[in-house]
Amino acid sequence: PSSHPPPAARTSFSRVLSSKRNLGILSVVGGSVTAGFLLHREHLSAGPSVRRLYPASAEYPDLRKHNNCMASNLTPTIYSKLCAKVTPNGYTLDMAIQTGVDNPGHPFIKTVGMVAGDEESYEVFADLLDPIIKERHNGYDPTTMKHPTDLDASKIHSGQFDAKYVLSSRVRTGRSIRGLSLPPACTRAERREVERVVVDALAGLKDDLNGKYYSLTQMTDEEQQQLIDDHFLFDKPVSPLLTCAGMARDWPDARGIWHNNEKTFLIWINEEDHTRVISMEKGGNMKRVFERFCKGLKEVERLIQEKGWEFMWNERLGYILTCPSNLGTGLRAGVHVKLPRLSKDPRFNKILDNLRLQKRGTGGVDTAAVGGTFDISNLDRLGQSEVQLVQTVVDGVNYLIECEKKLEKGQDIKVPPPLKQFK
Amino acid sequence: IKFGGFFFKNCHNDYKMKFSLDEEFPDLSLHNNHMAKVLTKEIYGKLRAKSTPSGFTVDDVIQTGVDNPGHPFIMTVGCVAGDEESYEAFKDLLDPIISDRHGGYKPTDKHKTDLNFENLKGGDDLDPNYVLSSRVRTGRSIKGFTLPPHNSRGERRAIQDLSIEALASLDGEFKGKYYPLDGMTDAEQEQLIADHFLFDKPVSPLLTCAGMARDWPDARGIWHNENKTFLVWVNEEDHLRVISMQKGGNMKEVFRRFCVGLQKIEEIFKKHNHGFMWNEHLGYILTCPSNLGTGLRGGVHVKLPKLSTHAKFEEILTRLRLQKRGTGGVDTASVGGVFDISNADRLGSSEVDQVQLVVDGVKLMVEMEKKLEKGESIDGMIPAQK
């Protein structure tokens, strides 16, 4: 890749960041060695750089009523070690854990309780993030393991479901633009640059991916209504998990939605991540959904690379996103599927567990199922590739449909043996 | 200015300075608040490199106003202070906002403080058939600590510890007890709710976007005296909110207790070398610029069913320098013709001046209500602009 972007792309921004981009490119080639290289970037200040009037013990949060991954892993020792550290962009531990301090959690749902403000957060606060990642990703050890990336959709087999059962298929992930801070920490200028870089790249998509961008600040009333009717429009976050992490600042500045003309490929800009990428269609053709997903992602990546940008990625953690729960593939592949009989069977949850699938209501996370129709998707994000996870969903959903058919005929079903987690 | 022996560098702001003014300037095209009306690129450009000694920046000041465009009818302030020094470091932005909000108050004006309750005339004879309750509140910030939008857990806890110690030394009519928000029993909580004392985690985005609800409920609490007539909130929107109140119309007594209690508390904090933030230009320094000066809201719940529907009601209030609210407080509607009537001013007049306006104004309005009950006209009673 050229180290001198073409003149048209030379905003003051790109001049500022050109050194970062070269480092970024090195990290794709050099792997984890570059992580340390990134850490030695320009020191912004000498002397006390984080406001610390009180000792760590006086600042340590009260987590006695808390039930989230951050609270389970933030010991006073780790807090004391990390509380004076700061990333090159000025992000601190207190900022990263604020959402987990402010949201003690739910007795049943264990939230993560911490976010990253930039790519470097995952290095600077590794003493806390590594155990959280291990806990959240079912034992994936970021200090020893490598994450595989595979976006070759041709490897998927049996990826077309019985449309009598599967109403719709969808694959989503996120991507972050290297060199720009993440939504909890980004400045208005950075956020606007993310929008520019991504919208610029999307304008280069052709054929079935050709589409249009709708900025939240500038869409017309008609456009807004259409986006609502299509169920594409995202709103200002109201969940305190997100607002306490600072992700809704300056709303709706530099936020928007892009989708292709066919309404099967959709990108959210500057919501919870720099980008959220969604491929979907009605019916059960998961293979085609995933093919479009991979093609679109690779095209967008190629287009941003032409301008000297790239996605945040490393071989330890895969794709870098705001929430540690979305590391690795950041991928959730799922279907809306009718399982009225199976869902009433007492073995349903065990079957899902063994297939490494999770269920949600059809309104998404935190909703209940309606009329026996469930959102079924992969549990895992990190430690397996995109192809592996989508195949898991394909195999699993096919199995669930077989169970439903058996129950329809009055036959018994079997709980499948548990899948091996890291392949 | 040094702070704890160090200058605190704001790394995040240093990083931000690499981006251009145009790229960082907020989009305020849909906004209607004092900050949006005052903030130009020029002012932003002048202030964006600055940081108070504790690390508060202009972006921190304005974030709540950027995130909350405002209401077409209600003009919010749209900015907060993070520490005492904010009012100095960001003068170029805050002085014009203060002027707009406080009736043209100039950077060279001096604010008068008068907490001598004996200077209040009358106020003990408001008709209890109309005036259901009387209340005076203010806020105080403790010197040497940063304010709720900015303070760390360690600072907030130190503020709580100091406040508990100060309040525990009060006696006589001010003898009372502290209830920490995260330590009270269920029975205590229910009693505080029944007394209408308990404050909850702020839900208003005006406050949450300014960072005032961080770490809730850590180091927050409520103190009140045994008689339940003097109440202090610790670490809500300000370091301290101080409230004196009672049923009925004896505003004189409410104000006496207010002044005496405040001064006792101030003495104790001074002994600990942490007096209240105050200067002769802005009076008492609080988080929101709207509460500078006295920070005082003195008011009554008063039945004015006829007067409140009179065509000249709003005009009368304006001339009397009073404001109305529903009985649930700011942003609520009145119920059954009962209104919360209080002083509109905070800065540029003293505590005694402001409570005097309430006392005189409410007395006049009750007389007007009585006239209207008898079917008589009140045209001859409309006051001149105070």
Interface residues (C-beta under 8 A of the other chain):
Chain A: S12 F13 V16 L44 S45 G47 P48 S49 V50 R51 L53 Y54 P55 A58 E59 Y60 P61 D62 K65 V86 P88 N89 G90 Y91 D94 Q98 V101 D102 A185 T187 R188 A189 E190 R192 E193 T217 T243 C244 A248 R249 D250 W251 D253
Chain B: F3 G4 F6 F7 F8 K9 N10 C11 H12 N13 D14 Y15 K16 K18 F19 S20 E23 E24 F25 P26 D27 S54 G55 D59 Q63 V66 D67 S152 R153 G154 E155 R157 A158 D182 T208 C209 A213 R214 D215 W216 D218
